[in-house]
Amino acid sequence: MKTFKNETLLEIYNFLEKELASTNKLSFLANNPDTTPNALSIKSWADLAEIFKCKLLTPKIVGEQIELSFAKLNQNSSFHNAKIEDKTEKYGTNSLFFNIDKNNHPYFLHSFKQALKLANVTQREHILNLGINKADEFKLIKELLSKEEFNKLKLTGIDHSKTAIEYAKKHFAHPNTNFITHDISKLKELNLPKQDLIISIGTLQSPSINYKPFLMQLVQEHLKQNSAIILGFPNSRWIDNTLIYGAKTKNYNFSEMGILLNDIIFAKKYLQQKKYKVFISGRDYIFLTAFK
């Protein structure tokens, strides 16, 4: 078993890159950061595991060192690669995506919680979520607010997946919630009232949506005068039920952020022109929060 003692980070990186090219699991010994000054932290080892698309298994103390194991993620276990005949059910109850709980990921939880606070969610009434799926965002809102604050809201969730909407209706049934199966690119057909807050997490970048015109339509036709909007832009991929930093870009074998940044900057500039105050935060999901 390989033992790391005084190697530089670059030497460790090169070793991992070489060894993980030919094996699905790699175990090695390293200095214990709790007892060895300047030893690589567990956070650093976790970052290395993520870079090489591995899970860092629970470390074991072995004498004055720790045993670490990297296990490769199953690259084929990803909803990004799923081939489903009914495109409306790509994120339905039988999909790999449906098993993902974004609220159980610390960075998503922290960033979305912060965005809701900036958007002053307790002072909103009509809240619309585009791409609601099984209602994860509404669940978190309910957990964050008091019962009285939550019951004052009128929540509408829209999704293309009939099975996901049926699940949300059954498992998040509240008198103040309304779930609709519909193509959000045809939002005008629903004749909804104007909203105080619109939330869209990882939805506006769907191939079926013409992003820039649709965003302008949302602001001009579906938001009240003194309103807020929260947009979540994925800078990550879900592989083997694990969130990996860095979105995959078509025709590249590495994460390239040009399209992501272009979409974010367009939204920021447009909303600022409409007299919104805009904040950008997050990591695996970049959150743009804007309010009047």
N, C-alpha and C positions, 0 to 999 in steps of 0.2 A: 504494500500500500504506500502510495506517495506521501511523503511528509514535507510540509512547508514550514520553514523556520524564519529565514531572513530574506526570502525572495521579494523582489519588487512586485508591485501590482502588475506591471507589464509582463514580467516573467510568469506570474500566475495566470494571467489572461492568455498568454500564448500556449501554456500547457493545457489549459482547459479547452481552448479552441481546437487544438490538435487531438486530444483524447476523445472529446465529445463528438468528433466527426465520425468515429467508428464504434461508439458504444452508446447504449441507452441509459446506463446508470454508472456513475463514477463516485467512488468513495475515497477519501483522503484525510490525512491528519493536518491540523493547523494549530497555531498558537491560540491559547484561550484569551480572548480580549478582556475577560474579567480579571485575569491575573498577570498578563504580560503587557507591559507598556508598549504603545504604538502598534500593537497587533491589529490586523484587519478586523473590523467590527462585523457582527452578525448582519447588520444592515448592508454592509459592503458585499458580503457573501450572497445575501439575498438578491442584491442588484446584479451580481455576476450570473446567478442562476437565471434571472429574468432575461438578461442579454442573450444567453444561450438557449432560451426557451426551455428551461427546466424548472422543476419544483425543487426547492431546498427542503429536504426532509429534516425532521427534528434532530438537532445536534446532540451528540452524546459526549460526555466528559470521559476522557481516557487519560488517566494520570494528570499531567500538567497541560495536556493538550485537549483538543476537541476533535471528534470524528464528524466530518461533514459528508453528506451524500447528495449528489445532484441526480434527479431522475427526469429524463426527457419527457416533455409533453407530447401527447398524441396529436400530431399536426393535422390528421384527418378528422379529428373530433372538433369541428368548428362550424358554426352555422354560416360563416362566411363562404364556406365551400359547398354547402348543402345544395343538392339538386332536387327541387320539389316541383312537381308538375303544376300544381295550383299555386301561382305566385302570391295570391292573397294569404296563403297559409305558411309562408316562409318563416314567420315568427309565431305561428299558432301553437296550440297545446302539445302537438306531437313533434315540435321542432327542438333542436338543441338550444336555441336562444331562450325558449320558454323556461328552461331549468336554471337560467342565470338569475341571481338575485343581486342587482346593482347596489341595493341598500346595505348589503353585507360586505361591501368593499370600502375600506376606511376613507380613501381619497374621494370617492364618489359621494359618500355620506357627508363628509366634511364640506366639500365644495357646494353640493346642492343645498345643504342646510344654510350655508353662508349666503348663497344666491337668494333663497327664500327670505332671509332676514333683510337683505338689501332691497328686495322687491316689496317689503312691508306686507307680507302675506296676510297678517291679521287684520289689516285695514281694507282688504279686497273683498268683493262679494262674488262676482261671476268669474270663475277660473276655468279656462279651457286647456286641456292637455291633448296635443296632437301626437298620436302614436302611443296611446296609453298602455297597450298590451294588457298585462294582468293587474295593472293599477299600482305598480311599485311607488310612483311619485306621490299618488294620493295617500297611500299607506303612511309614508313618511310625514306628509303634512299633518295627517291625523295624530301621529305620535308626538309631533312637535307642539301642537296646539292644545289648549284646554278643551274640554267637551263643549263648553259654551262657545268658544271661538270657532271651533270646527263646524258646529251646527248652524252657524250664521252664513257659512259659505254655500254657494251653488256651484257644484263641480260637474263639468262635462268632459268626458273622455271619448276620443274617437280613434278607431283603429280599423285597418283594412281586414284584419283577421276576425272572422266570425267566431271561431272557437275561443280566441283570447278574450273577446268581448263577453261571450257567454260565461267564461270563467270569472271575469271581473264582476259581472252582475251577481253571480252566485256567492263569491267569496269576499266581496267588498260591497255588500248591499246596505246602503244607507238612504234614508228619505231624501237627502240633499245631493245624491249623485245620479248622474244620467250617463249611460254608456251607449255609444252608437257605432254600428258597423258601417263604415263608409270610407271612400277614397278621399284622403285629406286634400289631394290636389283639386278636388271638386267641392271644396268647403262651402262655396257660395250656395250650392243647391240646398243646404240644410236650413238656410234662413235663420241662423242663430242670432240672438241679441248680441250687441257689442260687449266685449269682455273687459274686465278690470286687469286681468293677468292672463297671458298666454304662455304656456310651457311647451317646449318641444325639445326632447333629448334624443339626439342621434337620428332624427327623422327627416329633416329638411335636406339632407345630403343623399336621400334616396334617388336612384336613377330615374324614377317616374316623376320627379318634381323638378320643375324649372326654377332653381333656387332663388335667383335675384328677383324676378317678377313676382314670385309667390311671396317672398318676404315683404316686398313693398305692398302687396295686396293685403297681407295680414295686418300691417300697421295702419294702412289707410282705411280699410273697410271693416275690420273685425276688432279693433281696439278703441276703447273710450278715450276721451280727451286726456284725462289724468290717469294714465294706466301704466302697466309694467309688462315686460316680456323677459323670459328666461330661455336662452338657447343653449343647448349642450352639443358641442362638436366633438365626436370621438377622436382622440389621439391615441388609439389603442386598438387591440384585437382580442377577442375572446377565443382562447385555444384550450381545449381540454378543461373547460369550465374555469379557466384561469385568465385573469386580465393581464395582458402583456402590453407594456408601453410601446407606443409607436404604431400609427396606422399604416397598413400595407397599401402601397400605391401601385396601380396598374403598370405593368412593364418594368417595375423596379424590384430588386430582391432585397431592398432595405427601405426603411421608413423615410419618406420624402414629404416635407411639411408645406410645400409651396401652395397646393390647392387648399389645404386647411387654413393657412394664414390668409390667403386671398379671400375666402368666404368670411372669415372673422372680421377682417379689416373693412370689407364692403358693408357688413352689418353695422359695424361701429360707426363708420362715416355717415351712412344713411340715417341711422337713428339719431346721431348728433345733429344732423340737418333738421330733423323733426323735433328738435329741442329736448331730446332725452338725455339724461345723464347716464353714461355707460361705464361699466366696470367689467374687466376681463380677469378671470381667475381659474384655478383648477390645474390639473396635470394630465391624468389619463383621459379625462373628459374636460375640455376647455369650456368654461361657462361664461357666456356673455349675458350680463344682467343689465337691463336698462329700465329707467323709470322717469316719469315727468316730475 
